[in-house]
Amino acid sequence: MMATPVPRLRTPGVIAAELGEPLHRVLYVLRTRDFIKPSATAGRLRLFDSQAVAMIRQALSGIDARKGPPHE
């Protein structure tokens, strides 16, 4: 019998820490991108898989690209 690998699911706070982003930016992406769905819930916590993390990273990169370089 083959063992099924246990998926690594993350909360928005853990995702923010992994990506080195403030939590409010990750929550903004999750609030405004309806296609990024949690893989599971634990009580009120939403848990996201690695595919969702990749979509969040891509959305944050897109936001940064649209903002342009920082002004001095």
MOGIZI-V714924 format. One line per field, one symbol per residue. psi: psi as a letter, one per 40 degrees, with the letter a starting at -180 (. if undefined). Layout:
psi = ???
This chain:
psi = hhhhihihiiidddddddefiidddddddddegeehiidiigbehhhiaddddddddddddddddddaiii.
